[in-house]
Amino acid sequence: MSFINVNQIAAIAVGGALGSVMRYAMSGWVGIMAGRHFPYGTLAVNVLGSLAMGFLFVLFTERLSDNVIWRAGLLIGVLGGFTTFSSFSIETLNLIEQGDILKAFVNVIASVMLCLLATWIGVVVARSI
């Protein structure tokens, strides 16, 4: 298959492993600091990951040479492993099943709005430098 680049695959794999460990560590730390009665850890990871995605995407596509290996390793690998929609989904469903409909609604709205805002801020900051 001509579309498969072994170096890109390796960069994504290494980046994904690193991003997953970073998510585990940050989510756990935020949970300790903010409490576990709301999925603050996943929210924080997703907002920070969205900020980084916006910033790095602009750097790679508009500012720096678009090195496909680094771009794949960081954007797909690290940030793909760092942020996670599946954790967000199960935590929101758990809140619903526990009868915490308001918390579930706040988590959905906060996650979507804050992550979009963070991505936009990352784009604006990267374009301003």
Contacts in CASP RR format, 6 or more apart in sequence:
PFRMAT RR
TARGET T0000
AUTHOR 0000-0000-0000
METHOD contacts of the structure
MODEL  1
MSFINVNQIAAIAVGGALGSVMRYAMSGWVGIMAGRHFPYGTLAVNVLGS
LAMGFLFVLFTERLSDNVIWRAGLLIGVLGGFTTFSSFSIETLNLIEQGD
ILKAFVNVIASVMLCLLATWIGVVVARSI
5 68 0 8 1.000
5 69 0 8 1.000
7 69 0 8 1.000
8 68 0 8 1.000
8 69 0 8 1.000
8 72 0 8 1.000
8 73 0 8 1.000
11 69 0 8 1.000
11 70 0 8 1.000
11 72 0 8 1.000
11 73 0 8 1.000
11 77 0 8 1.000
12 72 0 8 1.000
12 73 0 8 1.000
12 76 0 8 1.000
12 77 0 8 1.000
13 77 0 8 1.000
14 73 0 8 1.000
14 77 0 8 1.000
15 73 0 8 1.000
15 74 0 8 1.000
15 77 0 8 1.000
15 78 0 8 1.000
15 81 0 8 1.000
16 73 0 8 1.000
16 77 0 8 1.000
16 78 0 8 1.000
16 80 0 8 1.000
16 81 0 8 1.000
16 82 0 8 1.000
18 77 0 8 1.000
18 78 0 8 1.000
19 77 0 8 1.000
19 78 0 8 1.000
19 79 0 8 1.000
19 80 0 8 1.000
19 81 0 8 1.000
19 82 0 8 1.000
20 81 0 8 1.000
20 82 0 8 1.000
22 78 0 8 1.000
22 82 0 8 1.000
23 45 0 8 1.000
23 81 0 8 1.000
23 82 0 8 1.000
23 83 0 8 1.000
23 84 0 8 1.000
26 41 0 8 1.000
26 44 0 8 1.000
26 45 0 8 1.000
26 48 0 8 1.000
27 41 0 8 1.000
27 42 0 8 1.000
27 44 0 8 1.000
27 45 0 8 1.000
27 87 0 8 1.000
28 41 0 8 1.000
30 40 0 8 1.000
30 41 0 8 1.000
30 44 0 8 1.000
30 45 0 8 1.000
31 40 0 8 1.000
31 41 0 8 1.000
34 40 0 8 1.000
34 41 0 8 1.000
38 103 0 8 1.000
38 106 0 8 1.000
38 107 0 8 1.000
39 87 0 8 1.000
39 88 0 8 1.000
39 91 0 8 1.000
39 92 0 8 1.000
39 95 0 8 1.000
39 107 0 8 1.000
42 84 0 8 1.000
42 87 0 8 1.000
42 88 0 8 1.000
42 91 0 8 1.000
42 111 0 8 1.000
43 88 0 8 1.000
43 107 0 8 1.000
43 110 0 8 1.000
43 111 0 8 1.000
43 114 0 8 1.000
45 82 0 8 1.000
45 83 0 8 1.000
45 84 0 8 1.000
46 83 0 8 1.000
46 84 0 8 1.000
46 88 0 8 1.000
46 111 0 8 1.000
46 114 0 8 1.000
46 115 0 8 1.000
47 111 0 8 1.000
47 114 0 8 1.000
47 115 0 8 1.000
47 118 0 8 1.000
48 82 0 8 1.000
48 118 0 8 1.000
49 79 0 8 1.000
49 82 0 8 1.000
49 83 0 8 1.000
49 115 0 8 1.000
49 118 0 8 1.000
50 83 0 8 1.000
50 114 0 8 1.000
50 115 0 8 1.000
50 116 0 8 1.000
50 118 0 8 1.000
50 119 0 8 1.000
51 118 0 8 1.000
51 119 0 8 1.000
51 121 0 8 1.000
51 122 0 8 1.000
52 79 0 8 1.000
52 82 0 8 1.000
52 122 0 8 1.000
53 75 0 8 1.000
53 79 0 8 1.000
53 83 0 8 1.000
53 119 0 8 1.000
53 122 0 8 1.000
54 118 0 8 1.000
54 119 0 8 1.000
54 120 0 8 1.000
54 122 0 8 1.000
54 123 0 8 1.000
54 126 0 8 1.000
55 122 0 8 1.000
55 123 0 8 1.000
55 125 0 8 1.000
55 126 0 8 1.000
56 71 0 8 1.000
56 74 0 8 1.000
56 75 0 8 1.000
56 79 0 8 1.000
56 126 0 8 1.000
57 75 0 8 1.000
57 123 0 8 1.000
57 126 0 8 1.000
58 122 0 8 1.000
58 123 0 8 1.000
58 126 0 8 1.000
58 127 0 8 1.000
59 126 0 8 1.000
60 66 0 8 1.000
60 67 0 8 1.000
60 70 0 8 1.000
60 71 0 8 1.000
60 74 0 8 1.000
60 75 0 8 1.000
62 126 0 8 1.000
62 127 0 8 1.000
63 126 0 8 1.000
63 129 0 8 1.000
88 107 0 8 1.000
88 111 0 8 1.000
91 107 0 8 1.000
92 104 0 8 1.000
92 107 0 8 1.000
92 108 0 8 1.000
93 104 0 8 1.000
95 101 0 8 1.000
95 103 0 8 1.000
95 104 0 8 1.000
95 107 0 8 1.000
96 104 0 8 1.000
END
